[in-house]
Amino acid sequence: MIDIFKEYMHRLTGAFNTEYGQNLQKVVRFFAWSLSDVRDEFNGIATYRSIDKASGKLLDDIGEKLNEKRGKADDRFYRIMLKSKIAARRGDTTANGILTTIKNAFDVDVRGMKIIKHEDEPLAISIIDIPLDVAKTDWERNYLMRRIKNTVAVGVRVHEVRLIDSTKTTVLVISGTNNAIIYDAT
């Protein structure tokens, strides 16, 4: 309440402060008390509706509003699905925009990722070296690849999405083309 009171009193001109003094402060305190309750309630609602803090049925309700079905996803991956849907809606289809969307949606470091344009097909790209940490199962990997393919501009074909898992002693490269997912342990 104190911060709302101080902010309101600070915004009043000096003429109001000196002329009405204590009576004005009493009225402002009354409204600040009410506004403080309203602000706290809205902060509670915002926290309750946060994708990062929601779980179970509440997360399903958020997904329903975004028109994103849960499918086989657990809460952790469903949060990623919802964030990726929101990020994809922003619609920046430049190379940097695609990387930013991947970064925001899947919470991965994009510094090692590359977008390569194919020379023989000018409207085809490959997005390579995406960290695999975010997608642990085949279903999650398929979803990730579909979401990335839907992020690019209309008319541009994603030839390949290459996920890389370098957390083990061997490097696992998973390439998704239009037809198949290919596992290659090197």
N, C-alpha and C positions, 0 to 999 in steps of 0.2 A: 504494500500500500504506500509506503514511504516514497518509493521511486516515482509512482504515478503522481502523488501529491507534489513532490518537488518539481517534476517536469511540467505539470500544469501551472504551478505558481511561477515558474521561470518563463513560461510563454506569455503570461499576462503582462500588459504594459505597466510601467511604473505608476501611472495615474490610478489604476485600479488598486494596486497594492497599498498606496498611501492613503487614498480616500476612504476605502472600505475596510482595510485592515483586518481585524479579527473576525468580523462577520463573514467576509469573503473566504477567509481560511476555513471557517467552520463548514461552509457550503462545499468548498472544494474537498475537504476531508471526507464529507459524506459521500460525494460522488466517487472519490478515489477509492474508498472502501468497497463500494459496489463494483467498480470497474476492476479492482484487484481480484475479486471473486470470479468475475467473468473471464478475465485473462487466465487465471489459474485453471479454470474449467476447460478453456480452449487449448491450453498447453497439455492438459491431461488427455484430451481427445486426440490431439496431434501425436502424442506419444503412443496412445493406444492403437492408432491407425498406421503407425510407422511400419513399413515392410520389414525393417531390420528387427523389430521387437515383436511383431505379430507371429502367431503360430496357430496351427490347427485350423479350426473353423473360421477364425478371423482372417487368416491368410487366404483361405478359400473364398471368403467374401470379397477380399481385395482383388483376387484373381478373377472373380466373376465380373466385377466392374470393369476390369481391363480386357475381358473376353479371352482369358487365358486359362485353359483347363489344366488341372494338376497332373492327370495321367498317373504314371508310376513314380513321380517325384516325391522325395521326402521334403521336409520343411526347408532344409538348407538349399537344395537345388531349386525348389519352387520359388524361393526368394530371388535366385539368380534368373529364373525364367521371367518373373515379373519385372525385374530391373532391366532385363534385356528388351522386353516388350516396350517399356517406357523409353529406353534409349533409342530403340529403332524408330520410334514415332517421331523423334526429333528431325530425322530426314536429311542429315548432312551426309551426302554420298561421295564426297571427295575422298582421296586416299587418307588424308589426316582425319577426316570425319569418320571413316570406317574404323580406323584405329582407336579413335576417341570413344566411339560407340562400344567397341570390344572392351576397352579399358573400363568404362563406366558400368557396362552391363555385367561383365564377368569378373570384375575386380582383379585383373591380371596386369602384370607389367608388360607394356607394349614395346619397350626399347629394342628387344631382339626380333620382333616381328617384321615381316616384309610383305609388301604387296608388289607382285611382279606382273607386268603386262606381257602377254604373249605376242611374239613378233608375227607369227603366221595368222593370228586371229586378233585384230585390233580391239575388239570389244570383249575379250576374255582375260580374266586375271586369276592369279593364284595368291592365296593368303597363306603364308607359311610361317612355321616356328611359333605357333600359339602354344603356350604352356598348357599341359594336359591336367594340371592340378584341379581345375574346376570341374571336369567331367570324369567321373570314376567308372561309370558303367557304359555299355554300348548304347543303351537308350539315351543317356545323357549326352554322349558324343554325337549321336544322330541329331538330337535336338539342337545342340550347339552349332553343328554344321548348317542345319536348315536356317537357323536364326541369322547366322552370318551371311548366308546366301541371300536372304531376304533384305539385308541391309544395303546392298549395293544398288546403284541406280538402275532404272528400268532400261532394258536393252543390253546391259552388261551381264555377261555370263561368268559365274564363278567356276572356273575349270577345276580347281583343287583347293581344298582347305586342309592344311597339314598341321596336325597337333603333335607336339613333341614332349615326351616324358623323359627328363634327364635326371630324375631323382634317384634312380637305381644305378647300379654299376654299368648296365648296358643302356643304350639310348633306344627308346621305343618310339618309332615314328608311325603315326596313324594318318593316312591320307584318305580323304573322302573326295571322291569324284561324283559325277552325276549319277553313277550307277552303283558304286560299291564303296565299302570301307576296307582299306588294305592295311594290314599290320605288318610292320617290317622291323624286327629287332636287329640292331647293328651294334 
